[in-house]
Amino acid sequence: MKGCIFDLDGVIVDTAKYHYLAWKKIADEFGFEFTLKDNERLKGVSRMASLDILLSIGGIELSGEEKAEVADRKNRIYLEYILKMTPEEVLPGVKEFLTALHGAGIKVSLGSASKNAKTILKQVGIEELFDAVADGTNVSKAKPDPEVFLKGAELLGLAPAECLVFEDAVAGVEAAHRGGMKCVGVGDPEVLREADYHIDGFGQLKMEDGKLKIKNVTI
């Protein structure tokens, strides 16, 4: 392992709640209910693909132009939330682990469908801990397509097999495997059963002698 690629939402920070609130506001405007369970279907999915899922839940049909307008409105609502984020919103153990990776000479990239990824990293004060950012501004295919992780590896100057992915979504785990990378599932092992390794949080990771240990298993 020479590089680590991290998903953003649910792995580095919990912005899923802000996505949910923004999408719920859109659903409210259309007059249908959008639940937290519905929101699970949007995990790791691009903005336009998420909009298609939302509209299918509400039984709404829109033209391409109308969809673009709604997606833009959702993003403006979301931005209102994330521009109020603080460093305290980085999930426990993440900053320490990223720092330890750098100390061990392991390269770090983000791999997220979000077009707001750099804004979020800057807002929470950890942008300097990433050597590269693969996001919605330089990739176009949504997970489970592996494009975002392959781009992350490319930006780090590494082969896919040299990279380890950290993901909290089923689509992200599949994307990592389709890209030829092993994956650490962050969250419920029953949901992320296809991941190669599982952690509840970053406190279960250690760097020893330049090598990563997950629950006493050396990677």
C-alpha positions in Angstrom: 0.0 0.0 0.0 1.4 3.3 -1.1 -1.7 5.4 -1.2 -5.1 5.8 0.5 -8.2 7.2 -1.2 -11.0 8.5 1.0 -14.7 9.0 0.3 -15.9 12.2 1.8 -19.5 12.0 3.1 -19.7 9.6 6.1 -16.0 8.9 6.1 -14.2 12.3 6.6 -17.1 14.4 7.6 -20.9 13.8 8.1 -22.3 15.9 5.4 -25.0 13.4 4.6 -27.3 15.2 7.0 -26.9 18.4 5.0 -27.6 16.6 1.7 -30.7 15.1 3.3 -32.0 18.5 4.5 -31.4 20.0 1.1 -33.1 17.2 -0.8 -35.9 17.2 1.7 -36.5 20.9 1.1 -36.7 20.2 -2.6 -39.2 17.3 -2.0 -41.3 19.5 0.3 -41.5 22.1 -2.5 -42.8 19.4 -4.9 -45.2 18.2 -2.2 -44.1 14.7 -1.4 -42.3 13.1 1.5 -38.6 12.3 1.5 -37.5 10.2 4.4 -34.1 9.3 5.9 -34.6 5.7 4.6 -35.1 7.2 1.1 -31.9 9.2 1.6 -29.9 6.0 2.0 -30.4 5.4 -1.7 -28.5 8.6 -2.5 -25.3 7.6 -0.7 -22.2 7.8 -2.9 -24.4 8.9 -5.9 -23.8 12.0 -8.1 -26.1 15.0 -7.8 -28.0 14.4 -11.0 -28.4 10.7 -10.3 -29.6 11.6 -6.8 -32.1 14.0 -8.4 -33.4 11.2 -10.6 -33.9 9.0 -7.6 -35.7 11.8 -5.7 -38.0 12.5 -8.6 -38.8 8.8 -9.0 -39.8 8.7 -5.4 -42.2 11.6 -5.9 -43.4 10.4 -9.3 -42.3 13.7 -10.8 -41.2 14.1 -14.4 -39.1 17.1 -15.5 -37.3 18.2 -18.7 -33.5 18.2 -18.8 -33.5 22.0 -18.3 -35.9 21.8 -15.4 -33.7 19.1 -13.8 -30.7 21.3 -14.1 -32.5 24.2 -12.4 -33.6 21.9 -9.5 -30.2 20.4 -9.1 -28.7 23.9 -9.0 -31.2 25.0 -6.4 -30.5 21.9 -4.2 -26.8 22.8 -4.4 -27.4 26.4 -3.3 -29.3 25.1 -0.3 -26.6 22.6 0.5 -23.9 25.3 0.3 -25.7 27.4 2.8 -25.2 24.5 5.3 -21.6 23.5 4.5 -20.3 27.1 4.5 -21.2 27.1 8.2 -19.1 23.9 8.9 -16.3 24.0 11.4 -13.2 21.8 12.1 -15.1 20.1 14.9 -17.2 18.3 12.2 -14.3 16.2 11.1 -15.1 12.7 12.3 -13.2 11.3 15.3 -9.7 10.0 14.6 -9.7 11.1 10.9 -7.2 14.0 11.2 -4.9 12.0 13.4 -4.9 9.1 10.9 -4.3 11.4 7.9 -1.4 12.9 9.8 0.0 9.5 10.6 -0.3 8.5 6.9 1.8 11.5 5.8 4.3 10.7 8.5 4.7 7.2 7.1 5.2 8.5 3.5 1.8 7.3 2.3 0.1 9.5 -0.2 -3.5 10.6 0.4 -6.3 11.5 -2.1 -10.0 12.2 -1.8 -12.4 10.3 -4.0 -15.8 11.9 -3.9 -18.6 12.6 -6.4 -19.2 15.9 -4.6 -18.4 19.1 -6.6 -18.1 20.9 -3.2 -15.4 18.6 -1.9 -12.6 21.2 -1.9 -14.9 23.7 -0.3 -15.7 21.3 2.5 -12.0 20.3 3.1 -11.1 24.0 3.3 -14.0 24.8 5.6 -13.1 22.1 8.1 -9.4 22.9 7.9 -7.9 19.7 6.5 -7.2 20.5 2.9 -3.4 20.5 3.4 -3.6 16.8 4.5 -4.7 15.7 0.9 -2.1 15.3 -1.8 -4.8 15.1 -4.5 -8.6 15.5 -4.9 -10.7 13.5 -7.3 -14.2 14.9 -7.2 -17.2 16.0 -9.3 -15.1 18.7 -10.9 -12.7 16.3 -12.6 -14.8 13.1 -13.0 -18.2 12.5 -14.5 -19.2 8.9 -13.8 -21.0 8.0 -10.5 -20.1 5.1 -8.3 -20.2 2.2 -8.6 -18.2 3.2 -11.7 -14.6 3.2 -10.5 -13.7 6.4 -12.3 -13.3 8.6 -9.2 -11.0 6.1 -7.5 -9.0 5.5 -10.6 -8.6 9.3 -11.0 -7.5 9.5 -7.4 -4.8 6.9 -8.0 -3.7 8.6 -11.2 -3.4 12.0 -9.4 -1.2 10.3 -6.8 1.0 8.7 -9.5 0.1 5.3 -8.3 -1.3 2.1 -9.7 -4.8 1.2 -8.5 -3.5 -2.0 -6.8 -1.2 0.2 -4.7 -4.1 2.1 -3.2 -6.5 1.3 -0.4 -10.0 2.9 -0.4 -12.1 4.0 2.6 -15.8 3.9 1.9 -19.1 4.0 3.8 -21.4 3.1 0.9 -22.2 -0.1 -1.0 -21.7 1.6 -4.3 -18.3 2.9 -3.2 -17.1 -0.5 -2.1 -18.2 -1.9 -5.5 -16.4 1.0 -7.3 -13.2 0.3 -5.4 -13.3 -3.4 -6.4 -14.1 -2.6 -10.0 -11.1 -0.3 -10.0 -8.8 -3.1 -8.8 -8.4 -1.7 -5.2 -9.1 -3.2 -1.8 -11.6 -1.4 0.4 -12.1 -0.6 4.1 -15.8 -0.4 4.9 -16.4 2.4 7.4 -19.6 1.5 9.2 -22.0 -1.5 9.5 -20.2 -4.7 8.3 -23.6 -6.2 7.5 -24.3 -3.4 5.0 -20.7 -3.3 3.8 -20.2 -7.0 3.7 -18.3 -6.9 0.4 -15.6 -4.7 1.8 -12.2 -6.4 2.4 -11.9 -4.9 5.9 -14.3 -3.2 8.3 -14.0 -0.5 10.9 -16.5 1.3 13.1 -14.2 4.4 13.2 -10.7 5.5 12.7 -9.7 4.8 16.3 -9.4 1.1 15.1 -6.5 2.0 12.8 -2.8 2.2 13.7 0.4 3.0 11.8 3.4 1.0 13.0 6.8 1.0 11.3 5.2 2.5 8.2 2.5 -0.2 7.9 -1.2 0.0 8.5 -2.8 -2.2 11.1 -6.6 -2.7 11.1 -7.7 -4.5 14.3 -4.2 -6.1 14.5 -4.2 -7.2 10.8 -1.3 -5.7 9.0 -2.1 -4.3 5.5 
